[in-house]
Amino acid sequence: MYTAGMDRYEQQAKMVTQIGSLPFSDVGRAVAYSLQHEIPFLPELTARGDAMLNYIKDPGNLSCLAEFKRHRFETVKVQCVGPATLLQSGYDEDDGILRIYNHIEAVLDGLHAEEILLFLDEPALGYSGFDYQRLWEPLFESFPVVRGVHVCGNMQWDQLFDAAIDIISFDASKYDITKYYSSRKGKKIAWGIEKPENVADYRFGDLITLPCGMPHRAYSEEQADQRLDLLLKVAEALRECSPPS
């Protein structure tokens, strides 16, 4: 399990990344767009069949993966559908865990990065009814990564602050999770925002992204640069107001 004190991205005050899905169909355009972020991320192009319940049928088969691996990164973000989501979708537990492991292994094999943020994508975690922490543990322990979980919908957020993960990613434009903690218990937050005030409790080491709710549908390819410009401006303002302690 990755435990290295202050993470590299945190030391360098990087915070702008994305969830993964993009409204592009061109691989080169998608990867180039990702590289403009402070923390590049592996693009998933639903227009080319990269929806998470599609790619997990053939682990490691993502449109942008080969092109993305041509680059070298200090810090990079990758993501994979989470086990609770696969169980909700009818997968057997052992089969689901194995598919996720094989997908992550295929993504990381040959990926040149000094630090990797791995997010398990669990959109409807609040409705899963599974012991999801037990499902996450063997996956995170298998790879040298910073551990993140992404949730789209509402849930009992205090459970995530008790979980053995490093970063909680959620749609801050829809939900206020600040009332669910008095102490973050060491957790960092990836705030999914539409406007600067959606970052309700920024602390050094947090991330900002576009909103969690299916971003490939939330904005068009033509709007992508404008949305990224917003994130970069918000990041600069946050760095000025909240320097490292």
KAQUI-V718387 format. One record per residue. N is the residue number from 1. RES is the residue in three letters. SS is DSSP state (H for helix, E for strand, - for the rest). PSI is psi in whole degrees, 0 to 359 (* if undefined). Layout:
{{N & RES & SS & PSI} {N & RES & SS & PSI}}
//
This chain:
{{1 & MET & - & 141} {2 & TYR & - & 117} {3 & THR & - & 104} {4 & ALA & - & 27} {5 & GLY & - & 226} {6 & MET & - & 126} {7 & ASP & - & 158} {8 & ARG & H & 314} {9 & TYR & H & 326} {10 & GLU & H & 318} {11 & GLN & H & 325} {12 & GLN & - & 5} {13 & ALA & - & 37} {14 & LYS & - & 140} {15 & MET & - & 343} {16 & VAL & E & 119} {17 & THR & - & 194} {18 & GLN & - & 168} {19 & ILE & - & 320} {20 & GLY & - & 307} {21 & SER & E & 136} {22 & LEU & E & 152} {23 & PRO & - & 30} {24 & PHE & - & 160} {25 & SER & - & 343} {26 & ASP & - & 123} {27 & VAL & H & 313} {28 & GLY & H & 318} {29 & ARG & H & 318} {30 & ALA & H & 315} {31 & VAL & H & 319} {32 & ALA & H & 320} {33 & TYR & H & 316} {34 & SER & H & 319} {35 & LEU & H & 345} {36 & GLN & - & 348} {37 & HIS & - & 152} {38 & GLU & - & 324} {39 & ILE & - & 98} {40 & PRO & E & 153} {41 & PHE & E & 152} {42 & LEU & - & 114} {43 & PRO & - & 144} {44 & GLU & E & 122} {45 & LEU & E & 100} {46 & THR & H & 333} {47 & ALA & H & 342} {48 & ARG & H & 18} {49 & GLY & - & 18} {50 & ASP & - & 16} {51 & ALA & - & 145} {52 & MET & H & 327} {53 & LEU & H & 353} {54 & ASN & H & 308} {55 & TYR & H & 334} {56 & ILE & H & 345} {57 & LYS & H & 333} {58 & ASP & H & 76} {59 & PRO & - & 136} {60 & GLY & - & 356} {61 & ASN & - & 89} {62 & LEU & - & 141} {63 & SER & - & 321} {64 & CYS & - & 359} {65 & LEU & H & 312} {66 & ALA & H & 315} {67 & GLU & H & 321} {68 & PHE & H & 323} {69 & LYS & - & 352} {70 & ARG & - & 347} {71 & HIS & - & 160} {72 & ARG & E & 144} {73 & PHE & E & 147} {74 & GLU & E & 300} {75 & THR & E & 138} {76 & VAL & E & 152} {77 & LYS & E & 132} {78 & VAL & E & 164} {79 & GLN & E & 159} {80 & CYS & E & 148} {81 & VAL & E & 140} {82 & GLY & - & 161} {83 & PRO & H & 324} {84 & ALA & H & 322} {85 & THR & H & 319} {86 & LEU & H & 321} {87 & LEU & H & 321} {88 & GLN & H & 333} {89 & SER & - & 5} {90 & GLY & - & 3} {91 & TYR & - & 145} {92 & ASP & - & 145} {93 & GLU & H & 310} {94 & ASP & H & 319} {95 & ASP & H & 318} {96 & GLY & H & 313} {97 & ILE & H & 317} {98 & LEU & H & 318} {99 & ARG & H & 317} {100 & ILE & H & 315} {101 & TYR & H & 313} {102 & ASN & H & 324} {103 & HIS & H & 312} {104 & ILE & H & 317} {105 & GLU & H & 318} {106 & ALA & H & 323} {107 & VAL & H & 317} {108 & LEU & H & 336} {109 & ASP & - & 114} {110 & GLY & - & 4} {111 & LEU & - & 118} {112 & HIS & E & 99} {113 & ALA & E & 141} {114 & GLU & E & 336} {115 & GLU & E & 135} {116 & ILE & E & 125} {117 & LEU & E & 119} {118 & LEU & E & 121} {119 & PHE & E & 131} {120 & LEU & E & 127} {121 & ASP & E & 110} {122 & GLU & - & 75} {123 & PRO & - & 314} {124 & ALA & - & 44} {125 & LEU & H & 326} {126 & GLY & H & 345} {127 & TYR & H & 11} {128 & SER & - & 318} {129 & GLY & - & 9} {130 & PHE & - & 160} {131 & ASP & - & 78} {132 & TYR & H & 331} {133 & GLN & H & 322} {134 & ARG & H & 326} {135 & LEU & H & 326} {136 & TRP & H & 324} {137 & GLU & H & 309} {138 & PRO & H & 332} {139 & LEU & H & 310} {140 & PHE & H & 326} {141 & GLU & H & 345} {142 & SER & - & 348} {143 & PHE & - & 145} {144 & PRO & - & 81} {145 & VAL & - & 159} {146 & VAL & E & 130} {147 & ARG & E & 120} {148 & GLY & E & 153} {149 & VAL & E & 134} {150 & HIS & E & 127} {151 & VAL & - & 129} {152 & CYS & - & 315} {153 & GLY & - & 187} {154 & ASN & - & 158} {155 & MET & - & 183} {156 & GLN & - & 91} {157 & TRP & H & 333} {158 & ASP & H & 333} {159 & GLN & H & 325} {160 & LEU & H & 328} {161 & PHE & H & 343} {162 & ASP & - & 351} {163 & ALA & - & 158} {164 & ALA & - & 67} {165 & ILE & - & 171} {166 & ASP & - & 325} {167 & ILE & E & 134} {168 & ILE & E & 121} {169 & SER & E & 130} {170 & PHE & E & 171} {171 & ASP & E & 93} {172 & ALA & - & 346} {173 & SER & - & 347} {174 & LYS & - & 330} {175 & TYR & - & 148} {176 & ASP & - & 106} {177 & ILE & - & 358} {178 & THR & H & 334} {179 & LYS & H & 355} {180 & TYR & H & 3} {181 & TYR & - & 143} {182 & SER & - & 331} {183 & SER & - & 138} {184 & ARG & - & 350} {185 & LYS & - & 40} {186 & GLY & - & 1} {187 & LYS & - & 144} {188 & LYS & E & 159} {189 & ILE & E & 138} {190 & ALA & E & 107} {191 & TRP & E & 118} {192 & GLY & E & 111} {193 & ILE & E & 153} {194 & GLU & - & 338} {195 & LYS & - & 159} {196 & PRO & H & 323} {197 & GLU & H & 351} {198 & ASN & H & 340} {199 & VAL & - & 92} {200 & ALA & - & 339} {201 & ASP & - & 61} {202 & TYR & - & 135} {203 & ARG & - & 151} {204 & PHE & - & 130} {205 & GLY & - & 348} {206 & ASP & - & 163} {207 & LEU & E & 162} {208 & ILE & E & 142} {209 & THR & E & 179} {210 & LEU & E & 167} {211 & PRO & - & 152} {212 & CYS & - & 333} {213 & GLY & - & 83} {214 & MET & - & 68} {215 & PRO & H & 335} {216 & HIS & H & 342} {217 & ARG & H & 342} {218 & ALA & H & 341} {219 & TYR & - & 158} {220 & SER & - & 169} {221 & GLU & H & 324} {222 & GLU & H & 333} {223 & GLN & H & 354} {224 & ALA & H & 312} {225 & ASP & H & 322} {226 & GLN & H & 319} {227 & ARG & H & 320} {228 & LEU & H & 320} {229 & ASP & H & 321} {230 & LEU & H & 312} {231 & LEU & H & 318} {232 & LEU & H & 322} {233 & LYS & H & 319} {234 & VAL & H & 318} {235 & ALA & H & 317} {236 & GLU & H & 320} {237 & ALA & H & 321} {238 & LEU & H & 322} {239 & ARG & H & 324} {240 & GLU & H & 324} {241 & CYS & H & 333} {242 & SER & - & 72} {243 & PRO & - & 163} {244 & PRO & - & 144} {245 & SER & - & *}}
//
